[in-house]
Amino acid sequence: MSRKSPPPPPAKLVAVRLPVGDTELVVFEWPETPLEKKSAGPTLSPRETAVADFLARGYQNLQIAANLGVSVHTIRHQVASILRKTGTFNRTDFAAWWHARR
């Protein structure tokens, strides 16, 4: 008869102090799990990173293509790849994701 190990204790909330003007805002967060600490996010190619930067600033595909000197068709495929790799659903969702990590 094998015994199961006891479940891990519940994680405690961690207080994070954020300066806001003359005051300080205290936000409570769950601590990161070891898995979350290891994952640095998706790996984007250098070209995808360049496209992602324009995408996060709200540029349209035609504007990104003109700035990078490639076709709109190429940009469309790169945007789809970026959204898939980052797990975001649309351009607005991606922009929020991108700015939260920069």
Biopython code that builds the backbone (N, CA, C, O; Angstrom):
import numpy as np
from Bio.PDB.StructureBuilder import StructureBuilder

atoms = [
    (1, "MET", "N", (0.841, -1.172, 0.000)),
    (1, "MET", "CA", (0.000, 0.000, 0.000)),
    (1, "MET", "C", (0.892, 1.243, 0.000)),
    (1, "MET", "O", (1.665, 1.454, 0.934)),
    (2, "SER", "N", (0.785, 2.060, -1.042)),
    (2, "SER", "CA", (1.620, 3.266, -1.116)),
    (2, "SER", "C", (0.860, 4.476, -0.584)),
    (2, "SER", "O", (-0.348, 4.619, -0.772)),
    (3, "ARG", "N", (1.592, 5.309, 0.065)),
    (3, "ARG", "CA", (0.977, 6.526, 0.608)),
    (3, "ARG", "C", (1.235, 7.688, -0.325)),
    (3, "ARG", "O", (2.314, 7.816, -0.904)),
    (4, "LYS", "N", (0.244, 8.521, -0.459)),
    (4, "LYS", "CA", (0.400, 9.721, -1.266)),
    (4, "LYS", "C", (1.015, 10.814, -0.406)),
    (4, "LYS", "O", (0.736, 10.914, 0.788)),
    (5, "SER", "N", (1.847, 11.623, -1.025)),
    (5, "SER", "CA", (2.426, 12.737, -0.271)),
    (5, "SER", "C", (1.341, 13.785, -0.033)),
    (5, "SER", "O", (0.413, 13.917, -0.831)),
    (6, "PRO", "N", (1.458, 14.520, 1.053)),
    (6, "PRO", "CA", (0.430, 15.528, 1.343)),
    (6, "PRO", "C", (0.459, 16.639, 0.299)),
    (6, "PRO", "O", (1.508, 16.905, -0.288)),
    (7, "PRO", "N", (-0.663, 17.283, 0.065)),
    (7, "PRO", "CA", (-0.691, 18.378, -0.917)),
    (7, "PRO", "C", (0.164, 19.538, -0.423)),
    (7, "PRO", "O", (0.314, 19.728, 0.784)),
    (8, "PRO", "N", (0.726, 20.314, -1.348)),
    (8, "PRO", "CA", (1.536, 21.464, -0.933)),
    (8, "PRO", "C", (0.665, 22.499, -0.229)),
    (8, "PRO", "O", (-0.531, 22.602, -0.501)),
    (9, "PRO", "N", (1.268, 23.261, 0.674)),
    (9, "PRO", "CA", (0.475, 24.290, 1.355)),
    (9, "PRO", "C", (0.021, 25.344, 0.354)),
    (9, "PRO", "O", (0.697, 25.577, -0.648)),
    (10, "PRO", "N", (-1.110, 25.978, 0.613)),
    (10, "PRO", "CA", (-1.580, 27.008, -0.323)),
    (10, "PRO", "C", (-0.602, 28.181, -0.353)),
    (10, "PRO", "O", (-0.015, 28.559, 0.661)),
    (11, "ALA", "N", (-0.451, 28.734, -1.539)),
    (11, "ALA", "CA", (0.453, 29.877, -1.699)),
    (11, "ALA", "C", (-0.133, 31.096, -1.001)),
    (11, "ALA", "O", (-1.349, 31.289, -0.974)),
    (12, "LYS", "N", (0.736, 31.904, -0.447)),
    (12, "LYS", "CA", (0.296, 33.126, 0.219)),
    (12, "LYS", "C", (0.430, 34.298, -0.746)),
    (12, "LYS", "O", (1.327, 34.326, -1.589)),
    (13, "LEU", "N", (-0.452, 35.239, -0.612)),
    (13, "LEU", "CA", (-0.376, 36.438, -1.439)),
    (13, "LEU", "C", (0.851, 37.247, -1.059)),
    (13, "LEU", "O", (1.262, 37.274, 0.102)),
    (14, "VAL", "N", (1.426, 37.898, -2.045)),
    (14, "VAL", "CA", (2.603, 38.731, -1.840)),
    (14, "VAL", "C", (2.205, 40.182, -2.067)),
    (14, "VAL", "O", (1.546, 40.504, -3.055)),
    (15, "ALA", "N", (2.604, 41.052, -1.156)),
    (15, "ALA", "CA", (2.304, 42.482, -1.301)),
    (15, "ALA", "C", (3.373, 43.128, -2.174)),
    (15, "ALA", "O", (4.567, 42.966, -1.922)),
    (16, "VAL", "N", (2.951, 43.847, -3.185)),
    (16, "VAL", "CA", (3.854, 44.578, -4.074)),
    (16, "VAL", "C", (3.525, 46.059, -3.919)),
    (16, "VAL", "O", (2.374, 46.460, -4.091)),
    (17, "ARG", "N", (4.517, 46.863, -3.599)),
    (17, "ARG", "CA", (4.311, 48.296, -3.390)),
    (17, "ARG", "C", (4.701, 49.060, -4.655)),
    (17, "ARG", "O", (5.825, 48.940, -5.142)),
    (18, "LEU", "N", (3.768, 49.837, -5.175)),
    (18, "LEU", "CA", (3.989, 50.606, -6.395)),
    (18, "LEU", "C", (3.858, 52.092, -6.085)),
    (18, "LEU", "O", (2.833, 52.522, -5.556)),
    (19, "PRO", "N", (4.897, 52.896, -6.413)),
    (19, "PRO", "CA", (4.775, 54.331, -6.175)),
    (19, "PRO", "C", (3.807, 54.968, -7.169)),
    (19, "PRO", "O", (3.895, 54.735, -8.375)),
    (20, "VAL", "N", (2.893, 55.766, -6.652)),
    (20, "VAL", "CA", (1.920, 56.479, -7.478)),
    (20, "VAL", "C", (1.897, 57.916, -6.983)),
    (20, "VAL", "O", (1.256, 58.228, -5.979)),
    (21, "GLY", "N", (2.598, 58.785, -7.692)),
    (21, "GLY", "CA", (2.677, 60.183, -7.263)),
    (21, "GLY", "C", (3.331, 60.281, -5.891)),
    (21, "GLY", "O", (4.423, 59.755, -5.679)),
    (22, "ASP", "N", (2.664, 60.951, -4.967)),
    (22, "ASP", "CA", (3.187, 61.116, -3.615)),
    (22, "ASP", "C", (2.808, 59.961, -2.703)),
    (22, "ASP", "O", (3.266, 59.901, -1.562)),
    (23, "THR", "N", (1.988, 59.054, -3.180)),
    (23, "THR", "CA", (1.531, 57.953, -2.344)),
    (23, "THR", "C", (2.087, 56.630, -2.853)),
    (23, "THR", "O", (2.832, 56.574, -3.831)),
    (24, "GLU", "N", (1.705, 55.589, -2.168)),
    (24, "GLU", "CA", (2.163, 54.260, -2.545)),
    (24, "GLU", "C", (0.946, 53.342, -2.646)),
    (24, "GLU", "O", (0.116, 53.300, -1.738)),
    (25, "LEU", "N", (0.848, 52.619, -3.737)),
    (25, "LEU", "CA", (-0.256, 51.695, -3.960)),
    (25, "LEU", "C", (0.241, 50.296, -3.612)),
    (25, "LEU", "O", (1.306, 49.881, -4.070)),
    (26, "VAL", "N", (-0.517, 49.579, -2.813)),
    (26, "VAL", "CA", (-0.149, 48.216, -2.448)),
    (26, "VAL", "C", (-1.076, 47.267, -3.200)),
    (26, "VAL", "O", (-2.299, 47.342, -3.081)),
    (27, "VAL", "N", (-0.467, 46.373, -3.976)),
    (27, "VAL", "CA", (-1.208, 45.396, -4.762)),
    (27, "VAL", "C", (-0.812, 44.017, -4.260)),
    (27, "VAL", "O", (0.365, 43.752, -4.015)),
    (28, "PHE", "N", (-1.782, 43.153, -4.109)),
    (28, "PHE", "CA", (-1.500, 41.792, -3.670)),
    (28, "PHE", "C", (-1.561, 40.859, -4.868)),
    (28, "PHE", "O", (-2.525, 40.877, -5.633)),
    (29, "GLU", "N", (-0.509, 40.034, -5.025)),
    (29, "GLU", "CA", (-0.423, 39.108, -6.143)),
    (29, "GLU", "C", (-0.099, 37.719, -5.628)),
    (29, "GLU", "O", (0.453, 37.561, -4.539)),
    (30, "TRP", "N", (-0.446, 36.712, -6.419)),
    (30, "TRP", "CA", (0.007, 35.370, -6.111)),
    (30, "TRP", "C", (1.457, 35.266, -6.541)),
    (30, "TRP", "O", (1.813, 35.811, -7.585)),
    (31, "PRO", "N", (2.308, 34.591, -5.786)),
    (31, "PRO", "CA", (3.706, 34.455, -6.202)),
    (31, "PRO", "C", (3.802, 33.616, -7.469)),
    (31, "PRO", "O", (2.927, 32.800, -7.758)),
    (32, "GLU", "N", (4.872, 33.829, -8.214)),
    (32, "GLU", "CA", (5.065, 33.070, -9.443)),
    (32, "GLU", "C", (5.410, 31.632, -9.102)),
    (32, "GLU", "O", (6.099, 31.364, -8.118)),
    (33, "THR", "N", (4.933, 30.722, -9.910)),
    (33, "THR", "CA", (5.308, 29.323, -9.731)),
    (33, "THR", "C", (6.657, 29.119, -10.422)),
    (33, "THR", "O", (7.029, 29.921, -11.279)),
    (34, "PRO", "N", (7.389, 28.076, -10.072)),
    (34, "PRO", "CA", (8.676, 27.835, -10.750)),
    (34, "PRO", "C", (8.523, 27.727, -12.257)),
    (34, "PRO", "O", (9.413, 28.147, -12.998)),
    (35, "LEU", "N", (7.403, 27.168, -12.728)),
    (35, "LEU", "CA", (7.186, 27.048, -14.174)),
    (35, "LEU", "C", (7.050, 28.420, -14.816)),
    (35, "LEU", "O", (7.576, 28.643, -15.907)),
    (36, "GLU", "N", (6.354, 29.343, -14.160)),
    (36, "GLU", "CA", (6.186, 30.687, -14.701)),
    (36, "GLU", "C", (7.513, 31.432, -14.755)),
    (36, "GLU", "O", (7.745, 32.208, -15.682)),
    (37, "LYS", "N", (8.383, 31.208, -13.780)),
    (37, "LYS", "CA", (9.668, 31.896, -13.754)),
    (37, "LYS", "C", (10.563, 31.440, -14.894)),
    (37, "LYS", "O", (11.322, 32.237, -15.448)),
    (38, "LYS", "N", (10.479, 30.149, -15.252)),
    (38, "LYS", "CA", (11.342, 29.612, -16.293)),
    (38, "LYS", "C", (10.936, 30.072, -17.683)),
    (38, "LYS", "O", (11.800, 30.301, -18.530)),
    (39, "SER", "N", (9.644, 30.212, -17.933)),
    (39, "SER", "CA", (9.199, 30.561, -19.277)),
    (39, "SER", "C", (9.365, 32.063, -19.510)),
    (39, "SER", "O", (8.774, 32.886, -18.811)),
    (40, "ALA", "N", (10.160, 32.389, -20.481)),
    (40, "ALA", "CA", (10.420, 33.789, -20.801)),
    (40, "ALA", "C", (9.487, 34.289, -21.886)),
    (40, "ALA", "O", (9.658, 35.401, -22.387)),
    (41, "GLY", "N", (8.517, 33.493, -22.252)),
    (41, "GLY", "CA", (7.612, 33.898, -23.305)),
    (41, "GLY", "C", (8.001, 33.258, -24.617)),
    (41, "GLY", "O", (8.992, 32.530, -24.690)),
    (42, "PRO", "N", (7.238, 33.520, -25.641)),
    (42, "PRO", "CA", (7.514, 32.903, -26.937)),
    (42, "PRO", "C", (8.776, 33.477, -27.564)),
    (42, "PRO", "O", (9.177, 34.605, -27.274)),
    (43, "THR", "N", (9.386, 32.689, -28.420)),
    (43, "THR", "CA", (10.569, 33.140, -29.138)),
    (43, "THR", "C", (10.129, 33.639, -30.509)),
    (43, "THR", "O", (9.652, 32.873, -31.346)),
    (44, "LEU", "N", (10.299, 34.925, -30.714)),
    (44, "LEU", "CA", (9.973, 35.517, -32.012)),
    (44, "LEU", "C", (11.266, 35.717, -32.779)),
    (44, "LEU", "O", (12.306, 36.030, -32.199)),
    (45, "SER", "N", (11.191, 35.532, -34.093)),
    (45, "SER", "CA", (12.358, 35.784, -34.937)),
    (45, "SER", "C", (12.637, 37.287, -34.943)),
    (45, "SER", "O", (11.772, 38.074, -34.558)),
    (46, "PRO", "N", (13.833, 37.697, -35.374)),
    (46, "PRO", "CA", (14.127, 39.137, -35.433)),
    (46, "PRO", "C", (13.121, 39.904, -36.303)),
    (46, "PRO", "O", (12.744, 41.024, -35.959)),
    (47, "ARG", "N", (12.685, 39.319, -37.419)),
    (47, "ARG", "CA", (11.711, 39.980, -38.285)),
    (47, "ARG", "C", (10.356, 40.062, -37.596)),
    (47, "ARG", "O", (9.682, 41.089, -37.674)),
    (48, "GLU", "N", (9.951, 38.979, -36.918)),
    (48, "GLU", "CA", (8.687, 38.994, -36.188)),
    (48, "GLU", "C", (8.720, 40.028, -35.059)),
    (48, "GLU", "O", (7.712, 40.673, -34.772)),
    (49, "THR", "N", (9.870, 40.180, -34.431)),
    (49, "THR", "CA", (10.010, 41.179, -33.372)),
    (49, "THR", "C", (9.834, 42.581, -33.931)),
    (49, "THR", "O", (9.193, 43.426, -33.306)),
    (50, "ALA", "N", (10.404, 42.833, -35.112)),
    (50, "ALA", "CA", (10.250, 44.143, -35.757)),
    (50, "ALA", "C", (8.780, 44.387, -36.111)),
    (50, "ALA", "O", (8.259, 45.480, -35.889)),
    (51, "VAL", "N", (8.120, 43.372, -36.657)),
    (51, "VAL", "CA", (6.704, 43.492, -37.003)),
    (51, "VAL", "C", (5.887, 43.690, -35.727)),
    (51, "VAL", "O", (4.968, 44.509, -35.700)),
    (52, "ALA", "N", (6.214, 42.952, -34.683)),
    (52, "ALA", "CA", (5.488, 43.039, -33.415)),
    (52, "ALA", "C", (5.571, 44.446, -32.818)),
    (52, "ALA", "O", (4.605, 44.944, -32.240)),
    (53, "ASP", "N", (6.728, 45.071, -32.965)),
    (53, "ASP", "CA", (6.889, 46.432, -32.432)),
    (53, "ASP", "C", (5.942, 47.404, -33.141)),
    (53, "ASP", "O", (5.294, 48.226, -32.494)),
    (54, "PHE", "N", (5.865, 47.308, -34.463)),
    (54, "PHE", "CA", (4.933, 48.153, -35.219)),
    (54, "PHE", "C", (3.481, 47.795, -34.882)),
    (54, "PHE", "O", (2.629, 48.668, -34.723)),
    (55, "LEU", "N", (3.227, 46.495, -34.778)),
    (55, "LEU", "CA", (1.877, 46.017, -34.477)),
    (55, "LEU", "C", (1.394, 46.560, -33.127)),
    (55, "LEU", "O", (0.244, 46.979, -32.998)),
    (56, "ALA", "N", (2.262, 46.551, -32.144)),
    (56, "ALA", "CA", (1.906, 47.026, -30.804)),
    (56, "ALA", "C", (1.666, 48.537, -30.780)),
    (56, "ALA", "O", (0.971, 49.044, -29.899)),
    (57, "ARG", "N", (2.240, 49.250, -31.745)),
    (57, "ARG", "CA", (2.024, 50.701, -31.829)),
    (57, "ARG", "C", (0.766, 51.058, -32.615)),
    (57, "ARG", "O", (0.425, 52.233, -32.749)),
    (58, "GLY", "N", (0.077, 50.041, -33.134)),
    (58, "GLY", "CA", (-1.188, 50.292, -33.821)),
    (58, "GLY", "C", (-1.071, 50.476, -35.320)),
    (58, "GLY", "O", (-2.025, 50.917, -35.960)),
    (59, "TYR", "N", (0.078, 50.149, -35.896)),
    (59, "TYR", "CA", (0.241, 50.283, -37.343)),
    (59, "TYR", "C", (-0.613, 49.249, -38.069)),
    (59, "TYR", "O", (-0.833, 48.150, -37.562)),
    (60, "GLN", "N", (-1.092, 49.608, -39.259)),
    (60, "GLN", "CA", (-1.832, 48.677, -40.107)),
    (60, "GLN", "C", (-0.836, 47.878, -40.942)),
    (60, "GLN", "O", (0.326, 48.263, -41.072)),
    (61, "ASN", "N", (-1.300, 46.759, -41.507)),
    (61, "ASN", "CA", (-0.406, 45.901, -42.291)),
    (61, "ASN", "C", (0.288, 46.658, -43.415)),
    (61, "ASN", "O", (1.484, 46.468, -43.637)),
    (62, "LEU", "N", (-0.439, 47.507, -44.124)),
    (62, "LEU", "CA", (0.143, 48.271, -45.226)),
    (62, "LEU", "C", (1.253, 49.196, -44.729)),
    (62, "LEU", "O", (2.281, 49.337, -45.391)),
    (63, "GLN", "N", (1.057, 49.822, -43.576)),
    (63, "GLN", "CA", (2.070, 50.716, -43.008)),
    (63, "GLN", "C", (3.303, 49.932, -42.560)),
    (63, "GLN", "O", (4.431, 50.382, -42.759)),
    (64, "ILE", "N", (3.093, 48.766, -41.959)),
    (64, "ILE", "CA", (4.220, 47.934, -41.521)),
    (64, "ILE", "C", (5.016, 47.479, -42.735)),
    (64, "ILE", "O", (6.246, 47.525, -42.735)),
    (65, "ALA", "N", (4.303, 47.036, -43.775)),
    (65, "ALA", "CA", (4.962, 46.568, -44.993)),
    (65, "ALA", "C", (5.802, 47.673, -45.625)),
    (65, "ALA", "O", (6.926, 47.425, -46.063)),
    (66, "ALA", "N", (5.267, 48.883, -45.674)),
    (66, "ALA", "CA", (6.001, 50.010, -46.260)),
    (66, "ALA", "C", (7.250, 50.328, -45.446)),
    (66, "ALA", "O", (8.305, 50.610, -46.015)),
    (67, "ASN", "N", (7.142, 50.285, -44.126)),
    (67, "ASN", "CA", (8.291, 50.583, -43.268)),
    (67, "ASN", "C", (9.381, 49.520, -43.352)),
    (67, "ASN", "O", (10.566, 49.836, -43.249)),
    (68, "LEU", "N", (8.986, 48.264, -43.539)),
    (68, "LEU", "CA", (9.970, 47.175, -43.566)),
    (68, "LEU", "C", (10.368, 46.758, -44.979)),
    (68, "LEU", "O", (11.279, 45.948, -45.151)),
    (69, "GLY", "N", (9.694, 47.303, -45.988)),
    (69, "GLY", "CA", (10.059, 46.997, -47.373)),
    (69, "GLY", "C", (9.696, 45.591, -47.809)),
    (69, "GLY", "O", (10.425, 44.971, -48.583)),
    (70, "VAL", "N", (8.575, 45.085, -47.318)),
    (70, "VAL", "CA", (8.101, 43.759, -47.720)),
    (70, "VAL", "C", (6.649, 43.878, -48.165)),
    (70, "VAL", "O", (6.046, 44.946, -48.060)),
    (71, "SER", "N", (6.091, 42.779, -48.662)),
    (71, "SER", "CA", (4.710, 42.830, -49.141)),
    (71, "SER", "C", (3.710, 42.734, -47.982)),
    (71, "SER", "O", (4.028, 42.245, -46.898)),
    (72, "VAL", "N", (2.513, 43.210, -48.245)),
    (72, "VAL", "CA", (1.432, 43.125, -47.261)),
    (72, "VAL", "C", (1.113, 41.661, -46.970)),
    (72, "VAL", "O", (0.792, 41.304, -45.837)),
    (73, "HIS", "N", (1.201, 40.823, -47.990)),
    (73, "HIS", "CA", (0.956, 39.388, -47.833)),
    (73, "HIS", "C", (1.916, 38.793, -46.792)),
    (73, "HIS", "O", (1.503, 38.010, -45.937)),
    (74, "THR", "N", (3.193, 39.169, -46.871)),
    (74, "THR", "CA", (4.191, 38.690, -45.910)),
    (74, "THR", "C", (3.846, 39.154, -44.497)),
    (74, "THR", "O", (3.925, 38.374, -43.548)),
    (75, "ILE", "N", (3.472, 40.402, -44.362)),
    (75, "ILE", "CA", (3.115, 40.950, -43.052)),
    (75, "ILE", "C", (1.902, 40.226, -42.488)),
    (75, "ILE", "O", (1.860, 39.919, -41.296)),
    (76, "ARG", "N", (0.927, 39.954, -43.328)),
    (76, "ARG", "CA", (-0.283, 39.249, -42.879)),
    (76, "ARG", "C", (0.090, 37.892, -42.267)),
    (76, "ARG", "O", (-0.432, 37.514, -41.218)),
    (77, "HIS", "N", (0.994, 37.167, -42.928)),
    (77, "HIS", "CA", (1.426, 35.872, -42.412)),
    (77, "HIS", "C", (2.236, 36.028, -41.128)),
    (77, "HIS", "O", (2.088, 35.228, -40.204)),
    (78, "GLN", "N", (3.087, 37.048, -41.060)),
    (78, "GLN", "CA", (3.885, 37.256, -39.853)),
    (78, "GLN", "C", (3.007, 37.659, -38.665)),
    (78, "GLN", "O", (3.258, 37.231, -37.539)),
    (79, "VAL", "N", (1.995, 38.470, -38.906)),
    (79, "VAL", "CA", (1.069, 38.861, -37.834)),
    (79, "VAL", "C", (0.338, 37.623, -37.320)),
    (79, "VAL", "O", (0.182, 37.458, -36.110)),
    (80, "ALA", "N", (-0.110, 36.757, -38.220)),
    (80, "ALA", "CA", (-0.793, 35.532, -37.803)),
    (80, "ALA", "C", (0.140, 34.652, -36.968)),
    (80, "ALA", "O", (-0.286, 34.062, -35.976)),
    (81, "SER", "N", (1.399, 34.564, -37.364)),
    (81, "SER", "CA", (2.385, 33.775, -36.629)),
    (81, "SER", "C", (2.634, 34.366, -35.238)),
    (81, "SER", "O", (2.737, 33.632, -34.255)),
    (82, "ILE", "N", (2.727, 35.680, -35.166)),
    (82, "ILE", "CA", (2.960, 36.364, -33.887)),
    (82, "ILE", "C", (1.781, 36.126, -32.941)),
    (82, "ILE", "O", (1.977, 35.816, -31.765)),
    (83, "LEU", "N", (0.562, 36.271, -33.454)),
    (83, "LEU", "CA", (-0.627, 36.055, -32.620)),
    (83, "LEU", "C", (-0.685, 34.611, -32.121)),
    (83, "LEU", "O", (-1.041, 34.358, -30.970)),
    (84, "ARG", "N", (-0.333, 33.668, -32.996)),
    (84, "ARG", "CA", (-0.352, 32.258, -32.610)),
    (84, "ARG", "C", (0.699, 31.974, -31.542)),
    (84, "ARG", "O", (0.408, 31.313, -30.545)),
    (85, "LYS", "N", (1.920, 32.471, -31.744)),
    (85, "LYS", "CA", (3.004, 32.217, -30.794)),
    (85, "LYS", "C", (2.756, 32.852, -29.429)),
    (85, "LYS", "O", (3.132, 32.287, -28.402)),
    (86, "THR", "N", (2.132, 34.009, -29.414)),
    (86, "THR", "CA", (1.901, 34.706, -28.149)),
    (86, "THR", "C", (0.596, 34.295, -27.480)),
    (86, "THR", "O", (0.354, 34.648, -26.326)),
    (87, "GLY", "N", (-0.244, 33.554, -28.194)),
    (87, "GLY", "CA", (-1.507, 33.113, -27.628)),
    (87, "GLY", "C", (-2.527, 34.230, -27.500)),
    (87, "GLY", "O", (-3.458, 34.137, -26.700)),
    (88, "THR", "N", (-2.357, 35.283, -28.285)),
    (88, "THR", "CA", (-3.305, 36.389, -28.270)),
    (88, "THR", "C", (-4.311, 36.193, -29.400)),
    (88, "THR", "O", (-4.051, 35.465, -30.358)),
    (89, "PHE", "N", (-5.469, 36.856, -29.274)),
    (89, "PHE", "CA", (-6.565, 36.599, -30.203)),
    (89, "PHE", "C", (-6.727, 37.664, -31.275)),
    (89, "PHE", "O", (-7.289, 37.393, -32.336)),
    (90, "ASN", "N", (-6.245, 38.866, -31.012)),
    (90, "ASN", "CA", (-6.386, 39.943, -31.992)),
    (90, "ASN", "C", (-5.299, 40.984, -31.737)),
    (90, "ASN", "O", (-4.507, 40.847, -30.805)),
    (91, "ARG", "N", (-5.266, 42.014, -32.561)),
    (91, "ARG", "CA", (-4.218, 43.022, -32.476)),
    (91, "ARG", "C", (-4.256, 43.790, -31.154)),
    (91, "ARG", "O", (-3.210, 44.108, -30.588)),
    (92, "THR", "N", (-5.453, 44.085, -30.667)),
    (92, "THR", "CA", (-5.580, 44.819, -29.410)),
    (92, "THR", "C", (-5.091, 43.973, -28.249)),
    (92, "THR", "O", (-4.365, 44.461, -27.383)),
    (93, "ASP", "N", (-5.483, 42.717, -28.228)),
    (93, "ASP", "CA", (-5.041, 41.788, -27.199)),
    (93, "ASP", "C", (-3.517, 41.662, -27.239)),
    (93, "ASP", "O", (-2.862, 41.646, -26.197)),
    (94, "PHE", "N", (-2.958, 41.572, -28.451)),
    (94, "PHE", "CA", (-1.506, 41.479, -28.590)),
    (94, "PHE", "C", (-0.813, 42.735, -28.064)),
    (94, "PHE", "O", (0.191, 42.633, -27.359)),
    (95, "ALA", "N", (-1.334, 43.916, -28.396)),
    (95, "ALA", "CA", (-0.709, 45.167, -27.953)),
    (95, "ALA", "C", (-0.656, 45.225, -26.431)),
    (95, "ALA", "O", (0.352, 45.644, -25.862)),
    (96, "ALA", "N", (-1.718, 44.814, -25.777)),
    (96, "ALA", "CA", (-1.725, 44.795, -24.314)),
    (96, "ALA", "C", (-0.688, 43.808, -23.797)),
    (96, "ALA", "O", (0.026, 44.103, -22.839)),
    (97, "TRP", "N", (-0.601, 42.646, -24.420)),
    (97, "TRP", "CA", (0.387, 41.633, -24.037)),
    (97, "TRP", "C", (1.810, 42.162, -24.219)),
    (97, "TRP", "O", (2.656, 41.995, -23.341)),
    (98, "TRP", "N", (2.066, 42.792, -25.349)),
    (98, "TRP", "CA", (3.400, 43.308, -25.683)),
    (98, "TRP", "C", (3.836, 44.397, -24.699)),
    (98, "TRP", "O", (4.962, 44.375, -24.201)),
    (99, "HIS", "N", (2.953, 45.335, -24.426)),
    (99, "HIS", "CA", (3.319, 46.450, -23.538)),
    (99, "HIS", "C", (3.468, 45.986, -22.091)),
    (99, "HIS", "O", (4.217, 46.595, -21.328)),
    (100, "ALA", "N", (2.781, 44.939, -21.707)),
    (100, "ALA", "CA", (2.923, 44.406, -20.343)),
    (100, "ALA", "C", (4.268, 43.746, -20.144)),
    (100, "ALA", "O", (4.721, 43.607, -19.008)),
    (101, "ARG", "N", (4.920, 43.337, -21.219)),
    (101, "ARG", "CA", (6.203, 42.649, -21.119)),
    (101, "ARG", "C", (7.394, 43.509, -21.493)),
    (101, "ARG", "O", (8.529, 43.032, -21.459)),
    (102, "ARG", "N", (7.173, 44.727, -21.840)),
    (102, "ARG", "CA", (8.277, 45.626, -22.209)),
    (102, "ARG", "C", (8.567, 46.600, -21.101)),
    (102, "ARG", "O", (9.464, 47.434, -21.232)),
]
sb = StructureBuilder()
sb.init_structure("model")
sb.init_model(0)
sb.init_chain("A")
sb.init_seg("    ")
for serial, (resi, resn, name, xyz) in enumerate(atoms, 1):
    if name == "N":
        sb.init_residue(resn, " ", resi, " ")
    sb.init_atom(name, np.array(xyz, "f"), 0.0, 1.0, " ", f" {name:<3s}", serial, name[0])
structure = sb.get_structure()
